[in-house]
């Protein structure tokens, strides 16, 4: 076999590897235009009826399974007399390499184990046992999803299959004394050649998990016979004694899996998966994360410009900008609305862009269901889109019902199947609708109508879409699918390209405005804000009453620093759609921007009532509390967010911000460095640089800021922070002036868009002050103070500008006022800009006065 040859209809692209039963090839399916993996039986087995039967069994067993954590089988056939299987091509690492590559947080390892357990449980519930579970048969994709491979040794349990289906299997798998599997991961009963069931896989799984946690197998010997003897006779070491950081509950789960007697293991693998999920959700080893980057607003200690306001602005954007629907999720005023999760519709035919279309399809179904005031459709951001496990979805989201389904494409025809299921697993309804790709949105309407009827709802009779017949339905849904990947710039770019091509519908223009704002959040480039404003205005001109247009107009008014107008738009959206958590969060932000703190806090808490199981609502409240100087309350809110979404980058990054505001810089640095190790972002790097800055580690801070500017070269605050670090290091040279000049240019351009933003003006004032332009700096500082006379950030930074101009008394007065209004004392104590002032007796008097208060 060589490149260019064909296996069935598949064109061979190259070899992937070889195993005991055959070889593995990368190939291309010309019919569907996708790459696949093909397993071909080894030549030495070609005349072996036994191995051919085992190979056919692998295909039969695996193709019967449909689960995100089990590899998908596309086709089965023969090539020159040799059987082959065409399957999903997995780009990633096997589990052994994944664990060995670099240190992983314990919680990340348990999350991987949870996915393996979920996949095994699904197989066992279909009567299929793997029988050869080992690290080499588990892949972790580049996006962190887990896939179980190679059901070549799977055993179809007799209690779940017919006599005809088991005949060949019994000849292979229950023949007395036959041992099939991999030594080192076999169960005792498997090692003895006895009949096995799902509990044998539990033992193999326990062996893998032990090795992942301890770095060694529980049973090992110098020879294969020694290993088999250890499996049969020896008890494994106590994991907690090997590593005291391992939670006792986790060690107990592993110990139970490794019980010699199958009756002492879990009664079902679903029970095992649920036990692991509970441990994962309560672990204190939270892995890594980072706050998302966004347009700078607050600049406390060079931090809030990129992190705190990333939480207040970008996290808010995350909650809405990808939502291509006019009826978002929420709970009605009574708080008794039914929470419903709509999962992405899976593409079963491997159609190019099929899964993206399926995600967009789910968005439009959500929009229809959300038009009923008695239902709260969860935002897609609150749903783990990689999981089809109903129990996992219910546990993580608090959903009381789930809608899920699939799409099948055949030429210009589309078949959509769906099911509506209660949280306890009772199926309320199921069905299938068919139509053309051009009528995809009509199919969505029908699916939503039937799902609503099953849930006892009465959604709006008129579809909530306004996409015209000239717009390609599949392309529009594809764009919505891309927008769900809001943290991936390439996906946002793809959405923008499609929506720009689709043209003038109000709904398309509203989605395009959101896509532009997503791009603005990712890049910090104001040009995307300008495009968002223009698209939002086009949408409003076409259909000002459309729900998605109302919310988009609210976001645009916030961008233009018009919070009163934004609040009016969000209130109109909520009047029509009281269950919209996105509109509620938008209203809260607008109220906060108007200085209406009690009303804003009430609005944030109302959002939590709407979606009590969504991390983002708690994160929003935490950001509000942090900006008000309520550090202890903010810490609790962010911890609640992390408990709900333990791997969430923004929630854990916000914890780092709290530590930084409290002066606990080492803890903050730990959080930021963990996040950067997973995914470097401008905000995480800037936050890291700020903590290093306050520890007087200016060279390290400058390096972090430089990396941040490489990721967001048009973010003014990054350049300002870099200039500060270079200036205080004493080794910046011309680079210092260049950084400040770049900051000044960008800040002046940003102010042309939002001239009433006091944070931009104080940032510009500081950049001018550090470059010797004192008169211009004082002018900008005065303008900022007029816009925001009581803001702690504004007071502090105007004080710095006046201090640079030599007006010590005025500066001290402003410093005192900023502390009284909540500016972090720890940051003032560590701010190197005050080093000389701290030698002045007037500073000591001011601090003593503040302490007495």
Secondary structure, DSSP 8 states (H G I E B T S, - for coil): --TT-EETTEEEEEEEEE-SSEEEEEEEETTTTEEEEEEEE-GGGTT-HHHHHHHHHHHHHHHT---TTB--EEEEEEETTEEEEEEE---EEEHHHHHHHS---HHHHHHHHHHHHHHHHHHHHTTEE-S---GGGEEEETTS-EEE---TT-EE-GGGS-HHHHHHHHHHHSSTT---S-TTS--HHHHTT----HHHHHHHHHHHHHHHHHSS-SS--SSHHHHHHHHHH-----HHHH-TTS-HHHHHHHHHHT-SSGGGS-S-HHHHHHHHHHHHHH-S---------------GGGTTTTTHHIIIIIHHHHTTTT---SS-----TTS--EEEEE---EESS--TTHHHHHHHHHHHHHHHHTTSTTEEE--GGGS-TT---HHHHHHHH--SEEEEEEEEEETTEEEEEEEEEETTS-EEEEEEEEEEGGGHHHHHHHHHHHHHHHHT----SS-S----TTS-HHHHHHHHHHHT-TT-HHHHHHHHHHHHHH-S-HHHHHHHHHHHHHHHHHH--HHHHHHHHHHHHHHHHH-TT-HHHHHHHHHHHHHTT-HHHHHHHHHHHHHH-TT-HHHHHHHHHHHHHTT-HHHHHHHHHHHHHH-TT-HHHHHHHHHHHHHTT-HHHHHHHHHHHHHHSTT-HHHHHHHHHHHHHTT-HHHHHHHHHHHHHH---HHHHHHHHHHHHHTT-HHHHHHHHHHHHHH-TT-HHHHHHHHHHHHHHT--THHHHHHHHHHHHHHHHHHHH-TT-HHHHHHHHHHHHHTT-HHHHHHHHHHHHHH-TT-HHHHHHHHHHHHHTT-HHHHHHHHHHHHHTT--HHHHHH-GGGTTGGGSHHHHHHHHHHHH-
